[in-house]
Every structure is written in structure tokens, then in C-alpha cells.
Amino acid sequence: MNFIHEYALLVAVSLPVAVVVAMQAYLFLNGERGTLLLPGFGAFPKVEIGAMEPAAVDVSPAKATARPVEFAVNDLCEEAA
């Protein structure tokens, strides 16, 4: 009985990890790439610092549309209160 108690926690923890690794291996062998079940198997993307040009920023003021101001239906009641 002590043998079961000693290794039950080990089996309970290692079984889900083994299932995830088996799923990743199955997907890899069937041609799937970049599934990232285990992100440690993939390479990090490279970012070149000097490759990107800064985008132009529009500094002109925003233009508002001319539309009449809308009042609430109960505006007169609010003023009376």
C-alpha cells in the first residue's frame, strides 16, 4: 500500500505533462508547425532595430462636424428641478 501512496502523486503530475508532450510530437510528425503547445520548441522571431522607418504623424488639428446640439427629452424637467 505504501508503494501506491508514494508514486500516486508522481503519476498524477506526470500524466498531463506526458499527454501535452505526446500531442506536440503527434502534431509535429503530421506536419504541423508553429502550434506552440510547448513554446520552448519554437524559435523566437528576430526583430531588426534599424529595418523599420518611423511612420509619419499627422499633426493637423482634428476637424469637428457642424451638427446641432441635441438636448435630452426631459431637459425642461431637469431645469425645473
N, C-alpha and C positions, 0 to 999 in steps of 0.2 A: 504494500500500500504506500510506503514512503517513496518508492520509485515513481509512482504515478504523480504524487504530490510534488516531487522535486522537478519533474520535467513538464508538467502541465502548463505552467506559465511560459516556459520556453517555446512550447508548441503553439500556444495561443498568440504569442507575439510574432513568431517567425512565419506562421502560416499566411497572414495577409501580405507580408513583405515578399514572400515567395510567389504569391499569386500576381502581384504587381510586376515583379521581375519576369515572370513567365509570360504575362500579357505583352510586355515590352519586347521580349525576344520573339514571340509569335508575330507581332506586327512588323518587326524588323525583317524577319525571314520571309514575310509575304510582300515585301517591297514598300512598306510604309516608311516614310522619312519625316522627321520633324513632328512626331506625335507628342513628344515631351511628357510622357508618363513619368519618366525619370529624367529630369532636365540635365543631369550630370553627363548623360551620354552624348549630348549635342554640344557643338562649339558655339562660343559667344560671337555675335556679329561684330565685325570690325567697323569702327567709325573713324574716318579720316577727318582730322580737325580742319585742315586747310582746303578741303574739297568743296565746302558749301559757301556760296556767296550770300551775304546778308540781303534780305528782301527789302525792297523799297517801302517806305512807310508813308502813307497819305496823311499829311499834316494839315490839310484844309479843314476849316470848321464844319461841323455837321449841319445839314440843312433840315429845317423843320417844315413840315407841310402845313399850309394855312387851312385849318378847318375850324369851324365854330366850336366854342366850348360847350360841352354837354353838361347839363345840370341833372341832379338826381330828381326823381319824381316827387319825393317828399321834401324837397328843398324848402318850400314855404312852411311846412310843418316844423322843420328844424329851426327856421328863423323865429317862429312864434314861441318855441320852447325856450 
